[in-house]
Amino acid sequence: MATRKERKLAGSGGRLVAIGLPLVVIGIVLALLLDGTASGIGAAIAVLGILPVVAGVVLLLSSGTERHSRKNRPYA
């Protein structure tokens, strides 16, 4: 059974990835389909969407590290 801290990290991480991923997809589609300034706007949306995705992945990795340390296994 996962600890409370582990569940909170995994839940927050999954939520952040779910928030950021649609923004990344929309931004990439806009950047590929449009021309000029609109392409730059699409790239900016994608960059703004990647921030919560990266934060979510870091939280998910922290959750995995917490699980690994709970089982008293060496890291290397």
C-alpha positions in Angstrom: 0.0 0.0 0.0 1.3 3.4 -1.0 2.0 6.0 1.7 0.0 9.3 1.8 2.9 11.3 0.5 3.4 8.9 -2.4 -0.3 9.1 -3.4 -0.2 12.9 -3.2 2.9 13.2 -5.3 1.5 10.8 -7.9 -1.9 12.4 -8.0 -0.5 15.9 -8.4 1.9 14.8 -11.0 -0.8 13.0 -13.1 -3.0 16.1 -12.8 -0.3 18.4 -14.0 0.6 16.2 -17.0 -3.1 16.1 -17.9 -3.4 19.9 -17.8 -0.2 20.5 -19.8 -0.5 17.9 -22.5 -3.5 19.3 -24.4 -1.8 22.7 -24.4 1.4 21.2 -25.9 -0.6 19.4 -28.6 -2.7 22.5 -29.5 0.5 24.6 -29.6 2.3 22.2 -31.9 -0.7 21.8 -34.2 -1.0 25.6 -34.5 2.8 26.0 -35.1 2.7 23.4 -37.9 -0.4 24.6 -39.6 -0.1 28.4 -39.5 2.4 30.8 -40.9 4.3 33.8 -39.6 3.3 35.3 -36.3 0.6 32.8 -35.7 3.2 30.0 -35.9 5.1 31.8 -33.1 2.0 32.0 -31.0 1.5 28.3 -31.4 5.1 27.7 -30.3 4.6 29.9 -27.3 1.5 28.0 -26.3 3.4 24.7 -26.6 6.2 26.1 -24.4 3.7 27.2 -21.8 2.1 23.8 -21.9 5.4 22.0 -21.5 6.1 23.6 -18.1 3.3 21.8 -16.2 4.2 18.6 -18.1 7.8 18.7 -16.8 6.7 19.5 -13.3 4.2 16.6 -13.4 6.9 14.2 -14.6 9.2 15.3 -11.8 6.5 14.7 -9.3 5.8 11.2 -10.7 9.5 10.4 -10.6 9.6 11.6 -7.0 6.7 9.3 -6.2 8.6 6.4 -7.7 11.7 7.3 -5.7 9.6 7.3 -2.6 8.2 3.9 -3.4 11.7 2.6 -4.1 13.1 3.9 -0.8 10.2 2.4 1.1 11.2 -1.0 -0.1 14.8 -0.5 1.3 16.5 -1.1 -2.0 19.7 0.6 -3.0 19.5 3.3 -5.6 22.6 2.4 -7.6 
